[in-house]
Every structure is written in C-alpha cells, then in structure tokens.
Amino acid sequence: MAQTELLAGNSREVVWAEYLGIYGLCVVIDHGLGLQSHYANMSQLDVQVGDMVTRGQIFGRSVTTSLAGGDHLHEFWQHFNIECYQ
C-alpha cells in the first residue's frame, strides 16, 4: 500500500522532523530515559520539532523508491547510556 500512514510506537516529544542525509525525510521521537525511536525514508512529515505525539498517532507517511521493491520505512530504536548514581 503506497504512502501508508505511520503510527508512533509510543508517546513523547518529536526532537527531529526534517531531511537527514541518507535517511531522507526523518522523524525522531524522544521517549525519555535515553530512549529514542527513529523513522527514516518517509514521503511526508505530519509533525514538527517540539510536538508531543501519543502512541498510535499518525506522524507521517511511508515512501516507495526506485531501488526498493515497494513501499517501506526504516525504523530503529536507540538507547543512550545514562550514568546512575546511588
């Protein structure tokens, strides 16, 4: 299905929503505690930096490129090391 609506995997703040080199149009959602979800190679962005999204909210649309076999999205999650003090 071309240009499928993309739904946020969890709630929190959009910290990136624009072109990002080889990732094309990209959205990054910061979920707190060092956890971020990244969605790349999108055809449309429906959010802006600073927006608060909720789980299941539409934040953009997927894309079809000439090198891929069909409509697709690149998604990955990243966790930053956080020092904890006792």
N, C-alpha and C positions, 0 to 999 in steps of 0.2 A: 504494500500500500504506500504510494508516494506521499511524501510530506506528512508523515504520521505525527500526531500531537504527542509531545514529550511531557511526561509527568514527573514531578520531583519525587525522589525516593524517600525524602524525609524533609522536615521543616527547618527553616532558619534563613540566614541572610545571604543575598547574592553579593559576591565580592568581585566578580569579573563577568562582564557581558559585552564582548566585542570580539573583533578579529584577533587571532593569536597564532600568527605564523603558519606552520604546517598543520595546525589543528583547525584552521579556518575559523568560522564563527563558533565561539565557545562560551559556555556558562560555567562558572564555579560557584558552588554553594558551600558556605562555611557553616558546619553544624555544631560548632563549639568543641571544646576539649581537644583541639588539634585535628579534628576530622573534617575533610573536605571531599565533596563529590564533584567530578569534572565531567562535562558533557561536551564533546567536540564534533566538528564537521557538521554543523547544523545549517539549515537553509533559512531559518527565521528565528529571531530572538523576540520573546514577548515579555522580557523583564529587563530591568536596568540595575546597575550597581546601587546597593542600598535598599533594594526591595526586599521585603520579607515574604518568603514563599512558605506554603504549607504542604504537607505530604499530599501527593496526588494532584497538585495544582499544575496546570499547563504552563510551561515556561518557554516553549519554542516548538520547532518542527524539524524532523529529520530531513536528510538530503539524499539524492541519487547523484553519483558522479560517474564519469565515463569509465573509470578504472574499476569500479565495484560492480558486482553482479546485480545489485538492486538497492533499494532504499536501506539506509543503515545509520547507525550512531556509534560513536566511540565513547564509552563510559568507563571511568575508573575512579577509585576512591583512594585518598591519600591521607596518611596519618603522620603528623609531625611529632617528634619526640618532645616530651614535656618533662621538665625536671620536677620531682615531687620532694618536698621537704617534710620531715617528721617532727 
